[in-house]
């Protein structure tokens, strides 16, 4: 019985099909990896608002040592420190319209939610307030970046590994704004970088400014 032999051209067609499939797969992978194009870099002296609570205001350090002032030095932007100790997301939401009118920022860095968690404010209220802030920023023609605050918990403090709750990522994805997720959590996970249980010391603010600056470079806003 003679063996069955396929025509030689079928092998060539098979190899061509494989090559075509590989090219398609590579194109799809490249598109997925490329992601969203970078934002346009902000020129020097651009007004940038850092809206937050004590983590932004710089509780325990001088205003010059807080991360907004250090970010200003790195970028050349005019960074307005809009942090107030003890502010919840609802408090900051009330202040935001005035700050937008007064300073006309082109970029707003929103760092809120920590006091909401400490006071056990329902998460849905925090989410609603943050979404309203992002809507206000957009309505004023400015860009926004959300900075996640880690969730205070005993296990995180014991094992020196804090992490941000998932709602920050969900808000960022739904509202299509960049998220700096781990910068604050990384700093506050290191006891050497803290002045107390919930605030960075001067070294912590310096590292936080570095991390925020690097993240803003990756987004495209900073050079």
C-alpha positions as CSV (number, residue, x, y, z in Angstrom):
1,X,0.0,0.0,0.0
2,X,1.5,3.3,-1.1
3,X,1.7,6.1,1.5
4,X,-0.5,9.1,0.9
5,X,1.4,12.2,-0.2
6,X,0.0,15.6,0.0
7,X,0.8,18.0,-2.9
8,X,3.9,20.0,-2.1
9,X,2.1,23.4,-2.5
10,X,-0.2,22.6,0.5
11,X,2.8,22.7,2.8
12,X,3.7,26.1,1.5
13,X,0.2,27.3,2.0
14,X,0.2,26.0,5.5
15,X,3.4,27.9,6.4
16,X,2.0,31.0,4.8
17,X,-1.1,30.8,6.9
18,X,0.9,30.4,10.0
19,X,3.1,33.4,9.1
20,X,-0.1,35.4,8.5
21,X,-1.6,34.5,11.8
22,X,1.7,35.4,13.6
23,X,1.7,38.8,12.0
24,X,-1.9,39.4,13.0
25,X,-1.2,38.3,16.6
26,X,1.9,40.6,16.7
27,X,-0.1,43.5,15.4
28,X,-2.8,43.0,18.1
29,X,-0.2,42.7,20.8
30,X,1.5,45.8,19.7
31,X,-1.7,47.8,19.7
32,X,-2.6,46.5,23.2
33,X,0.9,47.4,24.6
34,X,1.0,50.8,23.0
35,X,-2.1,51.9,25.0
36,X,-3.3,55.5,25.1
37,X,-1.0,58.1,23.6
38,X,0.8,60.3,26.1
39,X,-0.6,63.6,27.2
40,X,1.0,66.8,26.1
41,X,3.6,68.2,28.4
42,X,2.7,71.3,30.4
43,X,4.9,74.3,30.0
44,X,6.7,75.9,32.9
45,X,4.6,78.3,35.1
46,X,1.5,76.3,34.3
47,X,-1.0,76.6,37.2
48,X,-1.5,73.2,38.8
49,X,-3.8,72.6,41.8
50,X,-2.9,69.9,44.4
51,X,-6.3,69.3,46.0
52,X,-6.2,67.2,49.2
53,X,-6.1,66.8,52.9
54,X,-3.2,66.6,55.4
55,X,-1.1,64.4,53.1
56,X,-1.1,67.3,50.6
57,X,-1.0,70.2,53.1
58,X,2.1,68.6,54.7
59,X,1.1,67.9,58.3
60,X,4.2,67.6,60.4
61,X,6.5,69.3,57.9
62,X,6.9,72.9,56.5
63,X,5.0,74.0,53.4
64,X,8.3,74.1,51.6
65,X,9.0,70.4,52.5
66,X,5.5,69.2,51.4
67,X,5.4,67.3,48.1
68,X,3.5,70.1,46.1
69,X,6.3,72.5,46.7
70,X,8.9,69.9,45.8
71,X,6.9,69.0,42.7
72,X,6.9,72.7,41.7
73,X,10.7,72.7,41.9
74,X,11.0,69.7,39.7
75,X,8.5,70.8,37.0
76,X,8.7,74.6,37.0
77,X,4.9,74.7,37.3
78,X,3.1,77.0,39.7
79,X,1.7,74.4,42.1
80,X,-1.0,75.6,44.4
81,X,-1.2,73.6,47.6
82,X,-4.9,73.1,48.1
83,X,-4.6,70.7,51.0
84,X,-6.4,71.2,54.3
85,X,-5.8,69.0,57.3
86,X,-8.7,66.8,58.2
87,X,-10.6,67.4,54.9
88,X,-12.9,64.7,53.7
89,X,-13.9,64.3,50.1
90,X,-17.1,66.2,50.8
91,X,-15.1,69.1,52.3
92,X,-12.8,69.3,49.3
93,X,-15.7,69.1,46.9
94,X,-17.2,72.2,48.5
95,X,-13.9,74.1,48.1
96,X,-13.2,73.0,44.6
97,X,-15.4,75.5,42.6
98,X,-13.8,78.5,44.3
99,X,-10.3,77.1,43.7
100,X,-11.0,76.5,40.1
101,X,-12.3,80.0,39.6
102,X,-9.5,81.6,41.6
103,X,-6.5,79.8,40.1
104,X,-7.7,78.5,36.7
105,X,-5.5,75.4,36.9
106,X,-4.7,73.5,33.8
107,X,-4.2,70.3,35.8
108,X,-5.7,69.2,39.2
109,X,-4.1,66.5,41.3
110,X,-6.8,65.0,43.5
111,X,-5.5,63.2,46.7
112,X,-8.5,62.5,48.9
113,X,-10.4,59.7,50.6
114,X,-8.1,59.0,53.6
115,X,-10.2,60.8,56.1
116,X,-13.3,59.3,54.6
117,X,-11.9,55.9,55.4
118,X,-10.7,56.9,58.9
119,X,-14.2,58.2,59.7
120,X,-16.0,55.2,58.1
121,X,-17.9,57.3,55.7
122,X,-19.7,55.0,53.3
123,X,-17.6,54.2,50.3
124,X,-20.3,55.1,47.8
125,X,-20.3,58.7,49.2
126,X,-16.6,59.0,48.7
127,X,-16.9,57.6,45.2
128,X,-19.7,60.0,44.3
129,X,-17.7,63.0,45.7
130,X,-14.6,62.1,43.7
131,X,-16.6,61.6,40.6
132,X,-18.2,65.1,41.1
133,X,-14.7,66.6,41.5
134,X,-13.5,65.1,38.3
135,X,-16.6,66.4,36.5
136,X,-16.0,69.9,37.8
137,X,-12.4,69.8,36.7
138,X,-13.4,68.7,33.2
139,X,-16.2,71.3,33.1
140,X,-13.5,74.0,33.7
141,X,-11.4,72.7,30.8
142,X,-8.7,71.3,33.0
143,X,-7.1,67.9,33.2
144,X,-7.2,65.7,36.3
145,X,-5.0,63.0,37.9
146,X,-6.3,60.9,40.7
147,X,-3.9,59.8,43.5
148,X,-5.0,56.9,45.6
149,X,-4.7,57.0,49.4
150,X,-4.0,53.6,51.1
151,X,-6.6,52.0,53.3
152,X,-5.7,52.3,57.0
153,X,-5.7,48.9,58.6
154,X,-3.8,47.0,61.3
155,X,-2.5,44.3,59.1
156,X,-1.0,46.8,56.7
157,X,0.7,48.6,59.5
158,X,2.0,45.4,61.1
159,X,3.4,44.0,57.9
160,X,4.5,47.4,56.5
161,X,2.6,46.9,53.3
162,X,-0.3,49.3,52.7
163,X,-2.4,49.3,49.5
164,X,-5.1,51.5,48.0
165,X,-8.7,50.2,47.8
166,X,-10.0,49.1,44.4
167,X,-12.5,52.0,44.1
168,X,-9.8,54.4,43.0
169,X,-9.0,52.2,40.0
170,X,-12.6,51.8,39.2
171,X,-13.2,55.5,39.2
172,X,-10.2,56.2,37.1
173,X,-11.2,53.6,34.5
174,X,-14.8,54.8,34.4
175,X,-13.9,58.5,34.2
176,X,-10.9,57.9,31.9
177,X,-8.4,59.8,34.1
178,X,-4.8,58.7,35.0
179,X,-4.4,57.1,38.4
180,X,-1.2,57.2,40.5
181,X,-2.0,54.2,42.6
182,X,1.0,53.2,44.7
183,X,3.0,56.3,45.4
184,X,1.4,57.2,48.7
185,X,1.0,53.6,49.8
186,X,4.7,52.8,49.1
187,X,5.9,55.8,51.2
188,X,3.5,55.2,54.1
189,X,4.5,51.5,54.2
190,X,8.0,52.5,55.3
191,X,8.2,53.5,59.0
192,X,11.4,55.5,58.3
193,X,9.5,57.8,56.0
194,X,6.7,58.6,58.4
195,X,6.4,61.3,61.1
196,X,3.5,59.5,62.7
197,X,1.2,56.6,61.8
198,X,-0.5,58.3,58.8
199,X,1.7,61.2,57.6
200,X,5.1,61.3,55.8
201,X,8.0,63.0,57.3
202,X,10.3,65.3,55.2
203,X,12.1,62.4,53.7
204,X,8.7,60.8,52.9
205,X,7.5,63.9,51.1
206,X,10.7,64.1,49.1
207,X,10.3,60.5,47.9
208,X,6.6,61.1,47.3
209,X,7.4,64.1,45.1
210,X,9.9,61.9,43.2
211,X,7.3,59.2,42.6
212,X,4.5,61.6,41.6
213,X,7.0,63.4,39.3
214,X,8.0,60.1,37.6
215,X,4.3,59.1,37.2
216,X,3.5,62.5,35.6
217,X,6.4,62.0,33.3
218,X,5.0,58.6,32.3
219,X,1.6,60.1,31.7
220,X,3.2,62.9,29.6
221,X,2.4,66.0,31.6
222,X,5.9,66.4,33.0
223,X,9.1,66.6,31.0
